[in-house]
Amino acid sequence: MRAVLGALSGLAGAVVGGLVAALLATVFAKAANVTTREGAAGYLVVAVGVLGALAGLVVGVVLYARAAPAGEGMRAAGSALLGLLGLGVLAAALLWAFTLSHEGPAKYGDTLASLELELRVRKADAPAGSPSSWLDVEVQTAKTRPVAVVLSDRVREEGDAIVVPLVQNPLHRASGRLVVVRVADRHVEVFSPRWRAKPDPKADWSPWIAPRLAERTGGEAREAVRPILQLRYRVRLYGD
C-alpha cells in the first residue's frame, strides 16, 4: 500500500509539474513571439512540459517522504520509487500486449510487404484442372481473412510434384496467422507456421511444413483425411 501511495504522489506531482511548465512555456512562447514554423513553438511547450513533469515527479516523491513518520523518510521514498517502477513495468506490458493485438498492414519503414506462399502436391494427388480451379486459400488472422491469389503462370513441376506459387497483399501484422486451404470443395487443410507478427523480409523461404489438420468438408461430422499439401513461405517488400 505504501508503494502505491508513493507512486500516486509522484504521479500527481508529475501531472501538476507538467501542466504548470507547459502553461508557462506557452505564455513565454507567445510573449517572445516564438515562431510556429515547423512546429517550433509546439516542440518548446512539449519539451518544457516533459522537464516540468520530471521535476514534479521528484517533488511529489520528496513530499511523500517528508510526510512519513520520523526516521521513515528514506524507506517511504524507496517505496514510492518501487511503486513507480511497478507502474512503469505494467504500462510497458500493456503497451506490448496492445501492439501484439493490433492488426493492420505491416509496414517496414514506409514500405508494405507481400506474403509469398508455395504449396507442393504430388501429381498423383492433385485434382484435375489448373490449380486456380481447385485451390481456395485464406491467410486468416483474428480480425482479417485475406485471400491468397494463385499465380497460374508460375506453376511448375518438380520431379513427381507440382509447386503452386501464391501471393497475399499486403501482409498484415498479427500475433497469429493460419493458412487455410480448401481443396476442390472436398477437404480443408490448415497450416499454422511459427512466424512473427512481422516476419523478416530478408529471410529466405521457410522449410516445407505439413498441415496442422486436414478434414473433409460437408456434412455434420468432421472426418480426418490424409493431407496432400505442404507449405512454405517468405515475405518480400514491395518493389523487391
N, C-alpha and C positions, 0 to 999 in steps of 0.2 A: 504493500500500500504506500509506503514511504517513497519508493521509486516512482510510482505512478503520480503521486502528488508533486514530486520534484520535477518530473518530466512535464507535467501540465504547467507548472510555474515557469519553467524555461520556455515552453511554447508560447505562453501568454506574453512573456517578455519579448520573444521574437516577433510576435504579431504586432504588439504595440510599437516596438522599436522600428520595425519595417514600415509601418504606416506613417509614423511621425517623420522618419527620414525621407520617405517618398514624397510626403506633403511638402517638407522644407525644400527638397530638391526641385519640386515643381514650381514653387514660388521663386526660387533662385533662378531657374531657367527662364521664367517669364521676365523677371526683373533685369536679368543680364542679357535678355534677348538672344538666348542660345538658339542657334539655327535648328530648324526641324528637318533640314535636308538629310536624306538617307537615314532618318530616324535618330539623329544625334541627340536631340533633347530626350527622347524616349529612353535611349540607352543610358543616359545620365541618370534619369529617375530610377531606372531599374537597378543600376549599379549601386547607387546610394541607398536604395531601399534594401538591397541584399546586405550591404555593410551594416545598416541600421538594425536589420533582423538579427545578424550575428551578435552585435553589441547588446541588443535587447535580450538575447538568449543567455548571454553571460550574466547580465544584470539580474535576470529572473532567477538563475541558479544561485547567485550570491545572496540575493534577498531571501530565498528559501532557506539557505544555510544559516543566515543570520537570525532567522526566526526560530531556529531549532533551540532546544534547551542548552544550557551552558555545557560546553565540552562535547557537544554532539554536532557542531557545525561541519567539520570535515566529513564525518560519516553521512550527514544529510546531503552534502554536496556530491559525495560519491554515489549515493543512491539516486540522486537526480540525474547524474551523468549516465548511470546504468539504465535508468528508465528511458532516457533519450536514445541511448544506443538500441534498446529493445524496440522502441518505436521506429527507429530508422530501419532496422532489420525487417520488421513487419511491413513497413511501407515498400521496401525493396522486393519482398516476397510477393506482395500483392501486385506490384507493377510487373514483375516477371510472369506471374500467372496470367495477368491481363494480356501481356504481349504474346504469350503462347496461345491463348484462346482467341486472339484477334485474327480474323481471316480477311484476306484481300489479296489482290495481285502482288506477288513477291517482287520487290524491287532490289536490284543490285546497283547502288548508286541511283542514277536516273534511268536505268535500263531494266526492262522487263525480260522475262525468260520463257522459253518453251520447255515443256516436259516431253522428251522423246522416249518412245516405248518401242520395243520389238517383241513380238510373240512368235514362238517357234512351235511348229506342229509337224509330226511325221506325215508324209504324203498319204500313207495308208489310213491315217485317222482323220484327215482333213475332209470336210463335207465338199460336195461337188459345187462348182462355180467359183467365181472370184471371191477372195476373202472379204471384200467390202459387202458382199451379199449375205454372208453368214456370220460376220463378226459385228457385235454391238458392244462398245467399250465406254465405260464411265470411270472417271477418276473422282471418287467420292470423298468429300470431307464432311465435317459436322454440319456445314451450312450450304455447301455447294455440290453440284453433281455435273460438272462439265464433261462434255463428250470428247473422246479422243478420235481423231479422224484417220482413217486408213489411207496411207499413201500408196495407192494402187500401182503407180508407175515405178515404185521402188521395191515391190515384192520380188524376192529372189529365192533360188533353190540352193541349199547347202547339203550335199550328199542326199540322204533319204528324207530330208526335212524341207519344209517351206518356212521362210522367215518373213513376217509381215511387219513392216515399219508403220508406226502411228505417231501422231503429234497432238498434244493438247496445249492450246494457247488461251490466255497466258497461264503460267504456273501460279497457283495460289499458295500463299503462305498458310500453313495449317499445322497443328500439332500432330495430326494423324491423317493418313490417306489410305483408301482402299481402291484397288483397281478391280472393277467388277466387269467380267467379260461374259456376255451371253453368246452362246454358240448355236446358231441356226435354230433358235427358239426351242432347243431340245434340252439344254442344260446350261448351268451357270458356273463359272469358276471365279473364285475371289482370291486376290493376291494382297498381302499386307507386308510390303518391303519395310525394312528398318531404315527409314530415311528421316532426315531432319526437317524442321519446319521450312528451312531454306537450304536445300541441297547445294553442294559446291558445284558451280558451273564449270570448274576446271577439271573436275573428276572425269575419268573415262567411264565406259559402260560398266554397270554393275555386273556381278556374276549372274548367270541364269538361275532363276528361282522357281520352285514349284508352287502351285496354289495352296492356300491355307485350307480351302474346302472346295469340293465340287459336288453339285447336287442337281438332280433332274428338275426341270421346271414343269409347271402344270400339275393339276391335281392338288389334293389337300395334303398328302403326305410328302415330306421332303426326303427323297431317296438318294443316297450317296451313289455317285457314279465314278468310273475311272477317269481321272483328269487326262487331257490330251495336250495341254499347253504348258509352255514355260515362258517366263517373262524376264526381261532385263530393261534397264532404264538409264537415262542420263539427262542432265539439264544443260541447255545451251542458251546463252544470251542472244537477244535479238541482234541480228547483223553478223553473228559469228558463222 
